[in-house]
Amino acid sequence: MLKENFNEFQIFLVIARERSFTKAAGKLGVSQSALSHAMKTLEERLNIRLLTRTTRSVAPTEAGSRIIACLEPRLADLEQELESLIQLSGTASGNIRLSSGEHAARSLLWPKLKPFLRKYPDINVELVVDNGFVNIVDNRFDAGIRLGESVDKDMIAVKIGPDMRMAVVGAPAYFALNSIPLTPHELQHHCCINMRLPTAGGLYHWEFEKEGKPLRVRVEGQLTFNLLSERIDAVLSGFGIACVPEDMIDDFVKSGELIQVLEEWCPSFSGYYLYYPSRKQHPTAFALMIDALRYSE
């Protein structure tokens, strides 16, 4: 049955993933009518309805979902084995899809990927930057990058960067008009530049620690951003105090453009990890990327 309908099953998987005949047609490079005909032929041959179609969306039926659950891991194993065989006689190649937050992508991942991609020009990487906690399995990513404390326990995690520290900073012009806070509690009397967490939809509570005791402070101010670059620009422009990764503002502190405060309240913590689901065997391209990103002290 699979041998006779292999192409149609592959088409079915793409349509189910994209939830759209239009998007699937674009991805496969064929017409919508060709896809529709292939699906009609497959469903008639199997005598099973695989897709539920409405004017706005397409979704797999219960039977379709069962077929997807059965086919996808087997096709993935086959693809990995084929890639491994190809690598025996040729240059490393393949496609890798990654999910990362803005800071990790800018400060760590992209700088490491550049020499890797120059070394392996046949390896293609798609990097999707999203500050939310993306489910890499549901969204079909090969791997994601998160802080070590945020990685799910059922994932394999590889450390790709050093430990980190947050920094609380303000511009000299701001502190010329406002007192320097000596404790995190005093931040409640300052204009602070907030960050919205995309996953929870709430504002980030600034996290501190002293003598092993954690402290979370809710701050307020005129501005709220979901991107790091805008928060750094706002603090440089004198709009208030910001809490940002220390490595992103080191040069500004050294040049005197920013003043760092509350340093004794900002301990180091585990840095970024590449994480991915457990697999028996990885494609060569993916294994090479892990080695290129791995952090060695």
C-alpha beads as a LAMMPS data file, in Angstrom:
LAMMPS data file: protein, C-alpha beads

297 atoms
296 bonds

1 atom types
1 bond types

-500.0 500.0 xlo xhi
-500.0 500.0 ylo yhi
-500.0 500.0 zlo zhi

Masses

1 110.0

Atoms # bond

1 1 1 0.000 0.000 0.000
2 1 1 2.792 2.460 0.911
3 1 1 4.745 1.609 -2.237
4 1 1 1.738 2.335 -4.461
5 1 1 0.843 5.595 -2.721
6 1 1 4.231 6.905 -1.542
7 1 1 4.088 10.222 -3.431
8 1 1 0.509 10.877 -2.368
9 1 1 1.381 10.183 1.286
10 1 1 4.210 12.707 1.094
11 1 1 1.827 15.270 -0.398
12 1 1 -0.668 14.523 2.372
13 1 1 1.988 15.159 5.048
14 1 1 2.912 18.538 3.574
15 1 1 -0.729 19.643 3.343
16 1 1 -1.338 18.524 6.934
17 1 1 1.726 20.411 8.179
18 1 1 0.880 23.611 6.325
19 1 1 -2.885 23.366 7.021
20 1 1 -3.406 24.865 3.577
21 1 1 -3.494 23.626 -0.019
22 1 1 -2.173 27.019 -1.161
23 1 1 0.874 26.952 1.122
24 1 1 1.530 23.272 0.380
25 1 1 1.368 23.936 -3.369
26 1 1 3.886 26.744 -3.000
27 1 1 6.210 24.571 -0.955
28 1 1 6.018 21.645 -3.366
29 1 1 6.104 23.776 -6.504
30 1 1 2.937 22.334 -8.016
31 1 1 -0.587 23.614 -8.647
32 1 1 -3.382 23.446 -6.076
33 1 1 -5.468 21.432 -8.508
34 1 1 -2.697 18.812 -8.765
35 1 1 -2.612 18.503 -4.974
36 1 1 -6.375 18.296 -4.759
37 1 1 -6.424 15.557 -7.404
38 1 1 -3.664 13.603 -5.622
39 1 1 -5.517 13.760 -2.295
40 1 1 -8.814 12.734 -3.894
41 1 1 -7.088 9.766 -5.546
42 1 1 -5.441 8.697 -2.270
43 1 1 -8.633 8.973 -0.219
44 1 1 -10.639 7.032 -2.815
45 1 1 -7.982 4.324 -3.024
46 1 1 -7.861 3.965 0.764
47 1 1 -11.597 4.553 1.182
48 1 1 -10.717 6.838 4.116
49 1 1 -11.233 10.576 4.590
50 1 1 -7.807 11.980 5.532
51 1 1 -8.489 15.723 5.531
52 1 1 -11.308 17.930 6.718
53 1 1 -11.641 20.914 4.410
54 1 1 -13.386 24.219 5.167
55 1 1 -13.308 27.547 3.338
56 1 1 -10.648 28.793 5.769
57 1 1 -8.545 25.824 6.806
58 1 1 -7.528 22.235 6.256
59 1 1 -6.979 19.763 9.098
60 1 1 -6.313 16.028 9.304
61 1 1 -9.160 13.772 10.387
62 1 1 -8.673 11.299 13.229
63 1 1 -7.641 8.648 10.688
64 1 1 -5.337 11.163 9.011
65 1 1 -3.709 12.018 12.333
66 1 1 -3.042 8.345 13.014
67 1 1 -1.379 7.945 9.631
68 1 1 0.746 11.049 10.255
69 1 1 1.873 9.715 13.648
70 1 1 2.871 6.453 11.971
71 1 1 4.542 7.889 8.864
72 1 1 6.495 10.886 10.141
73 1 1 9.028 9.123 12.390
74 1 1 9.656 6.436 9.772
75 1 1 10.222 8.979 7.007
76 1 1 12.499 10.973 9.323
77 1 1 14.566 7.854 10.025
78 1 1 14.759 7.114 6.305
79 1 1 15.841 10.688 5.529
80 1 1 18.565 10.564 8.191
81 1 1 19.876 7.242 6.885
82 1 1 19.952 8.552 3.306
83 1 1 21.788 11.680 4.410
84 1 1 24.340 9.573 6.282
85 1 1 24.940 7.443 3.194
86 1 1 25.353 10.537 1.020
87 1 1 27.910 11.991 3.426
88 1 1 30.122 8.911 3.015
89 1 1 31.047 9.979 -0.492
90 1 1 30.484 13.710 -0.574
91 1 1 30.520 17.055 1.176
92 1 1 28.333 17.562 4.241
93 1 1 24.932 18.929 3.236
94 1 1 21.398 19.248 4.547
95 1 1 18.837 21.616 6.050
96 1 1 18.766 22.681 9.712
97 1 1 15.971 24.736 11.273
98 1 1 16.713 26.569 14.546
99 1 1 14.672 28.604 17.031
100 1 1 16.407 31.214 19.173
101 1 1 15.747 34.280 21.256
102 1 1 17.047 37.669 20.153
103 1 1 19.984 37.937 22.560
104 1 1 21.257 34.408 21.968
105 1 1 20.977 34.788 18.196
106 1 1 22.768 38.122 18.090
107 1 1 25.496 37.630 20.692
108 1 1 26.297 33.941 20.345
109 1 1 24.592 31.872 17.680
110 1 1 25.101 33.986 14.549
111 1 1 28.802 34.707 15.276
112 1 1 29.397 30.952 15.594
113 1 1 27.299 30.043 12.566
114 1 1 29.148 32.343 10.167
115 1 1 32.453 30.385 10.074
116 1 1 30.531 27.098 10.186
117 1 1 28.477 28.004 7.099
118 1 1 31.557 29.185 5.217
119 1 1 33.219 25.845 5.954
120 1 1 30.144 23.861 4.844
121 1 1 28.493 25.790 1.977
122 1 1 26.059 22.935 1.236
123 1 1 24.487 23.075 4.715
124 1 1 21.430 25.364 4.808
125 1 1 20.311 26.944 8.082
126 1 1 16.987 28.634 8.804
127 1 1 17.182 30.718 11.982
128 1 1 13.844 31.913 13.406
129 1 1 14.235 34.548 16.141
130 1 1 11.418 34.512 18.679
131 1 1 11.659 35.525 22.343
132 1 1 8.807 33.215 23.318
133 1 1 9.241 29.651 24.537
134 1 1 8.612 27.917 21.224
135 1 1 7.725 24.219 21.213
136 1 1 10.404 23.007 18.805
137 1 1 8.715 19.636 18.224
138 1 1 5.275 21.030 17.363
139 1 1 6.799 23.784 15.225
140 1 1 9.128 21.395 13.395
141 1 1 12.463 22.848 14.486
142 1 1 15.533 20.645 14.613
143 1 1 16.794 22.426 17.723
144 1 1 16.335 25.496 19.882
145 1 1 18.504 27.759 22.025
146 1 1 17.506 28.685 25.569
147 1 1 19.010 29.463 28.940
148 1 1 19.944 26.257 30.728
149 1 1 17.352 26.767 33.470
150 1 1 14.557 26.904 30.860
151 1 1 15.337 23.689 28.959
152 1 1 12.810 20.878 29.441
153 1 1 14.186 17.822 31.224
154 1 1 13.272 15.454 28.383
155 1 1 15.528 17.309 25.943
156 1 1 19.193 16.754 25.221
157 1 1 21.070 19.966 26.067
158 1 1 24.522 21.062 24.894
159 1 1 26.133 24.125 26.473
160 1 1 27.068 26.606 23.730
161 1 1 28.072 29.699 25.710
162 1 1 29.585 30.912 29.003
163 1 1 27.671 31.713 32.168
164 1 1 25.830 35.030 32.045
165 1 1 24.968 37.967 34.247
166 1 1 22.304 40.645 33.989
167 1 1 23.204 44.317 34.403
168 1 1 21.117 47.220 35.689
169 1 1 22.159 50.399 33.894
170 1 1 21.183 53.992 33.314
171 1 1 22.586 56.932 31.368
172 1 1 24.573 59.704 33.145
173 1 1 21.898 62.199 32.044
174 1 1 19.241 60.152 33.861
175 1 1 21.265 59.841 37.059
176 1 1 22.023 63.570 36.965
177 1 1 18.334 64.069 37.766
178 1 1 17.693 60.901 39.800
179 1 1 19.498 59.239 42.701
180 1 1 21.412 56.001 42.132
181 1 1 19.447 53.040 43.606
182 1 1 21.341 51.192 46.341
183 1 1 18.891 48.264 46.636
184 1 1 16.464 46.654 44.148
185 1 1 13.518 47.915 46.207
186 1 1 14.479 51.502 45.361
187 1 1 13.816 50.761 41.666
188 1 1 10.118 51.192 42.425
189 1 1 10.811 54.950 42.667
190 1 1 12.536 55.093 39.271
191 1 1 11.464 55.145 35.629
192 1 1 12.330 51.627 34.466
193 1 1 12.239 50.298 30.939
194 1 1 10.083 47.196 30.993
195 1 1 10.189 44.000 28.955
196 1 1 7.072 42.066 28.009
197 1 1 7.330 38.299 28.027
198 1 1 5.696 37.009 24.824
199 1 1 4.837 33.589 26.257
200 1 1 3.004 34.714 29.381
201 1 1 1.965 38.096 28.058
202 1 1 3.054 39.731 31.319
203 1 1 5.850 42.090 32.284
204 1 1 9.216 40.705 33.317
205 1 1 9.885 40.933 37.056
206 1 1 13.531 41.897 37.496
207 1 1 15.386 39.095 39.247
208 1 1 18.106 39.633 41.841
209 1 1 19.949 37.614 44.429
210 1 1 22.158 38.368 47.435
211 1 1 23.710 35.935 49.909
212 1 1 21.767 33.115 48.261
213 1 1 18.386 34.806 48.719
214 1 1 16.438 35.503 45.490
215 1 1 14.408 38.675 45.028
216 1 1 11.976 39.596 42.241
217 1 1 10.969 43.228 41.788
218 1 1 8.143 44.568 39.664
219 1 1 9.138 47.876 38.110
220 1 1 7.231 50.602 36.273
221 1 1 8.053 53.217 33.676
222 1 1 6.996 55.030 30.537
223 1 1 8.287 52.409 28.098
224 1 1 7.775 48.694 27.514
225 1 1 9.491 46.719 24.735
226 1 1 9.622 43.098 23.672
227 1 1 13.001 43.510 21.936
228 1 1 16.403 43.917 23.554
229 1 1 17.824 46.394 21.019
230 1 1 15.050 48.916 21.692
231 1 1 15.530 48.651 25.474
232 1 1 19.251 49.379 25.126
233 1 1 18.564 52.349 22.843
234 1 1 15.984 53.699 25.294
235 1 1 18.356 53.551 28.253
236 1 1 21.136 55.189 26.197
237 1 1 18.631 57.947 25.340
238 1 1 18.042 58.635 29.037
239 1 1 14.476 57.334 29.343
240 1 1 15.222 55.359 32.491
241 1 1 16.907 52.295 33.964
242 1 1 17.075 48.947 32.159
243 1 1 17.984 45.399 33.134
244 1 1 19.793 43.748 30.212
245 1 1 22.444 41.054 29.579
246 1 1 25.781 42.415 30.754
247 1 1 27.679 41.445 27.611
248 1 1 25.443 43.734 25.534
249 1 1 26.339 46.906 27.453
250 1 1 29.961 46.305 28.568
251 1 1 31.353 48.693 25.949
252 1 1 28.850 51.407 26.884
253 1 1 29.809 51.130 30.560
254 1 1 33.539 51.276 29.725
255 1 1 33.026 54.350 27.535
256 1 1 30.970 56.102 30.224
257 1 1 27.790 56.195 28.137
258 1 1 26.039 54.052 30.774
259 1 1 26.439 53.658 34.528
260 1 1 26.032 50.173 36.012
261 1 1 24.325 49.900 39.426
262 1 1 23.305 47.146 41.858
263 1 1 26.197 44.932 40.694
264 1 1 26.344 43.017 43.992
265 1 1 22.686 42.013 43.479
266 1 1 23.285 40.475 40.019
267 1 1 24.933 37.032 40.284
268 1 1 26.040 34.865 37.362
269 1 1 23.755 32.103 36.082
270 1 1 23.852 29.295 33.557
271 1 1 24.167 30.511 29.969
272 1 1 22.695 29.301 26.691
273 1 1 22.207 25.700 25.586
274 1 1 21.324 24.102 22.283
275 1 1 18.534 21.613 22.966
276 1 1 16.827 18.997 20.833
277 1 1 14.739 15.814 21.163
278 1 1 16.539 12.542 21.720
279 1 1 17.317 10.650 18.519
280 1 1 19.166 7.433 17.821
281 1 1 21.148 8.970 14.993
282 1 1 21.665 12.529 13.769
283 1 1 22.249 13.631 10.181
284 1 1 25.893 14.481 9.615
285 1 1 25.121 18.176 9.064
286 1 1 23.368 18.419 12.444
287 1 1 26.188 16.593 14.257
288 1 1 28.756 18.943 12.683
289 1 1 26.746 21.970 13.784
290 1 1 26.581 20.706 17.383
291 1 1 30.370 20.379 17.434
292 1 1 30.768 23.873 15.984
293 1 1 28.448 25.448 18.593
294 1 1 29.648 23.469 21.633
295 1 1 31.188 25.648 24.347
296 1 1 34.568 24.692 25.781
297 1 1 35.907 26.581 28.785

Bonds

1 1 1 2
2 1 2 3
3 1 3 4
4 1 4 5
5 1 5 6
6 1 6 7
7 1 7 8
8 1 8 9
9 1 9 10
10 1 10 11
11 1 11 12
12 1 12 13
13 1 13 14
14 1 14 15
15 1 15 16
16 1 16 17
17 1 17 18
18 1 18 19
19 1 19 20
20 1 20 21
21 1 21 22
22 1 22 23
23 1 23 24
24 1 24 25
25 1 25 26
26 1 26 27
27 1 27 28
28 1 28 29
29 1 29 30
30 1 30 31
31 1 31 32
32 1 32 33
33 1 33 34
34 1 34 35
35 1 35 36
36 1 36 37
37 1 37 38
38 1 38 39
39 1 39 40
40 1 40 41
41 1 41 42
42 1 42 43
43 1 43 44
44 1 44 45
45 1 45 46
46 1 46 47
47 1 47 48
48 1 48 49
49 1 49 50
50 1 50 51
51 1 51 52
52 1 52 53
53 1 53 54
54 1 54 55
55 1 55 56
56 1 56 57
57 1 57 58
58 1 58 59
59 1 59 60
60 1 60 61
61 1 61 62
62 1 62 63
63 1 63 64
64 1 64 65
65 1 65 66
66 1 66 67
67 1 67 68
68 1 68 69
69 1 69 70
70 1 70 71
71 1 71 72
72 1 72 73
73 1 73 74
74 1 74 75
75 1 75 76
76 1 76 77
77 1 77 78
78 1 78 79
79 1 79 80
80 1 80 81
81 1 81 82
82 1 82 83
83 1 83 84
84 1 84 85
85 1 85 86
86 1 86 87
87 1 87 88
88 1 88 89
89 1 89 90
90 1 90 91
91 1 91 92
92 1 92 93
93 1 93 94
94 1 94 95
95 1 95 96
96 1 96 97
97 1 97 98
98 1 98 99
99 1 99 100
100 1 100 101
101 1 101 102
102 1 102 103
103 1 103 104
104 1 104 105
105 1 105 106
106 1 106 107
107 1 107 108
108 1 108 109
109 1 109 110
110 1 110 111
111 1 111 112
112 1 112 113
113 1 113 114
114 1 114 115
115 1 115 116
116 1 116 117
117 1 117 118
118 1 118 119
119 1 119 120
120 1 120 121
121 1 121 122
122 1 122 123
123 1 123 124
124 1 124 125
125 1 125 126
126 1 126 127
127 1 127 128
128 1 128 129
129 1 129 130
130 1 130 131
131 1 131 132
132 1 132 133
133 1 133 134
134 1 134 135
135 1 135 136
136 1 136 137
137 1 137 138
138 1 138 139
139 1 139 140
140 1 140 141
141 1 141 142
142 1 142 143
143 1 143 144
144 1 144 145
145 1 145 146
146 1 146 147
147 1 147 148
148 1 148 149
149 1 149 150
150 1 150 151
151 1 151 152
152 1 152 153
153 1 153 154
154 1 154 155
155 1 155 156
156 1 156 157
157 1 157 158
158 1 158 159
159 1 159 160
160 1 160 161
161 1 161 162
162 1 162 163
163 1 163 164
164 1 164 165
165 1 165 166
166 1 166 167
167 1 167 168
168 1 168 169
169 1 169 170
170 1 170 171
171 1 171 172
172 1 172 173
173 1 173 174
174 1 174 175
175 1 175 176
176 1 176 177
177 1 177 178
178 1 178 179
179 1 179 180
180 1 180 181
181 1 181 182
182 1 182 183
183 1 183 184
184 1 184 185
185 1 185 186
186 1 186 187
187 1 187 188
188 1 188 189
189 1 189 190
190 1 190 191
191 1 191 192
192 1 192 193
193 1 193 194
194 1 194 195
195 1 195 196
196 1 196 197
197 1 197 198
198 1 198 199
199 1 199 200
200 1 200 201
201 1 201 202
202 1 202 203
203 1 203 204
204 1 204 205
205 1 205 206
206 1 206 207
207 1 207 208
208 1 208 209
209 1 209 210
210 1 210 211
211 1 211 212
212 1 212 213
213 1 213 214
214 1 214 215
215 1 215 216
216 1 216 217
217 1 217 218
218 1 218 219
219 1 219 220
220 1 220 221
221 1 221 222
222 1 222 223
223 1 223 224
224 1 224 225
225 1 225 226
226 1 226 227
227 1 227 228
228 1 228 229
229 1 229 230
230 1 230 231
231 1 231 232
232 1 232 233
233 1 233 234
234 1 234 235
235 1 235 236
236 1 236 237
237 1 237 238
238 1 238 239
239 1 239 240
240 1 240 241
241 1 241 242
242 1 242 243
243 1 243 244
244 1 244 245
245 1 245 246
246 1 246 247
247 1 247 248
248 1 248 249
249 1 249 250
250 1 250 251
251 1 251 252
252 1 252 253
253 1 253 254
254 1 254 255
255 1 255 256
256 1 256 257
257 1 257 258
258 1 258 259
259 1 259 260
260 1 260 261
261 1 261 262
262 1 262 263
263 1 263 264
264 1 264 265
265 1 265 266
266 1 266 267
267 1 267 268
268 1 268 269
269 1 269 270
270 1 270 271
271 1 271 272
272 1 272 273
273 1 273 274
274 1 274 275
275 1 275 276
276 1 276 277
277 1 277 278
278 1 278 279
279 1 279 280
280 1 280 281
281 1 281 282
282 1 282 283
283 1 283 284
284 1 284 285
285 1 285 286
286 1 286 287
287 1 287 288
288 1 288 289
289 1 289 290
290 1 290 291
291 1 291 292
292 1 292 293
293 1 293 294
294 1 294 295
295 1 295 296
296 1 296 297
